Amino acid sequence: MSLIFYYAPMSTASVTSLVLEELELKCEKIRVDLKKNETRTPEHLKLNPNGKVPLLVHDGTPLWESAAITMYLGELFGVEKGLYPAPGPKRGEAMKWIVWANVTLVEAVVRWAANTQGWWPEEQRNAKAGEAGKADMHGCLKILDSALADRAFLLHEYSLADTHLHSFMDWLRHMNVDFAPYENLNRWGEKCSSRPAYTRLMAQQG
Ligand SMILES: N[C@@H](CCC(=O)N[C@@H](CS)C(=O)NCC(=O)O)C(=O)O
């Protein structure tokens, strides 16, 4: 089997790095420099026309979109390892959270950060849209916090849905989002951070 993983540190590819580490999958890792536009070379664009990472090439098939990659790896390699549910309602719940993070949560985060954190040029920013994005982002965090009120992990047992969402929470913490109101989320985050795979990955990045 051949797995080639194109990544950049401190990017959405970190989600896939953590998923690969949880699954203990051996792969060839190719680091790209986003500042040098290395995702925009003809070679990279041939594999991912979006010009982005993460990009995973499995036995010659290029896969992009972190949510799709998590679900794909979970389905292929996670079920036997007890890290991804077999097809059925539990699988549906895992997919629900993974897609929610990439679509609903990220949409709100981008509205907040792009308008207020210097992601977009000044003339494209709108402070009120940024405030609305921030409120919606916190609305999402509240949903996640409430979902974790009666359980240790999203599906009760640890799964790649936790891996995926925990990595997104790391990104928000890095952006200094205030997590103080979210007791359940913080408790869950500590448990996720104490996973051997997370510790190994942090040490590698050290
Ligand atoms: N929706 C995509 C987002 C991927 C993405 O935005 N990647 C950024 C880094 S965080 C990137 O590669 N940017 C390079 C560029 O746009 O040139 C996913 O979840 O995989």
PDBQT file of the ligand as one rigid body, heavy atoms in Angstrom, charges set to zero:
ROOT
HETATM    1  N1  LIG A 301     -11.538  22.789   3.325  1.00  0.00    +0.000 N 
HETATM    2  C1  LIG A 301     -10.148  22.400   3.199  1.00  0.00    +0.000 C 
HETATM    3  C2  LIG A 301      -9.297  23.590   3.605  1.00  0.00    +0.000 C 
HETATM    4  C3  LIG A 301      -7.845  23.400   3.215  1.00  0.00    +0.000 C 
HETATM    5  C4  LIG A 301      -7.066  24.704   3.346  1.00  0.00    +0.000 C 
HETATM    6  O1  LIG A 301      -7.641  25.802   3.395  1.00  0.00    +0.000 OA
HETATM    7  N2  LIG A 301      -5.725  24.611   3.399  1.00  0.00    +0.000 N 
HETATM    8  C5  LIG A 301      -4.888  25.780   3.479  1.00  0.00    +0.000 C 
HETATM    9  C6  LIG A 301      -4.026  25.756   4.729  1.00  0.00    +0.000 C 
HETATM   10  S1  LIG A 301      -4.994  25.858   6.200  1.00  0.00    +0.000 SA
HETATM   11  C7  LIG A 301      -3.924  25.812   2.291  1.00  0.00    +0.000 C 
HETATM   12  O2  LIG A 301      -3.425  24.788   1.893  1.00  0.00    +0.000 OA
HETATM   13  N3  LIG A 301      -3.645  26.997   1.734  1.00  0.00    +0.000 N 
HETATM   14  C8  LIG A 301      -2.665  27.160   0.720  1.00  0.00    +0.000 C 
HETATM   15  C9  LIG A 301      -3.116  28.071  -0.360  1.00  0.00    +0.000 C 
HETATM   16  O3  LIG A 301      -4.306  28.448  -0.385  1.00  0.00    +0.000 OA
HETATM   17  O4  LIG A 301      -2.280  28.419  -1.199  1.00  0.00    +0.000 OA
HETATM   18  C10 LIG A 301      -9.875  21.180   4.089  1.00  0.00    +0.000 C 
HETATM   19  O5  LIG A 301     -10.560  21.009   5.105  1.00  0.00    +0.000 OA
HETATM   20  O6  LIG A 301      -9.009  20.369   3.736  1.00  0.00    +0.000 OA
ENDROOT
TORSDOF 0
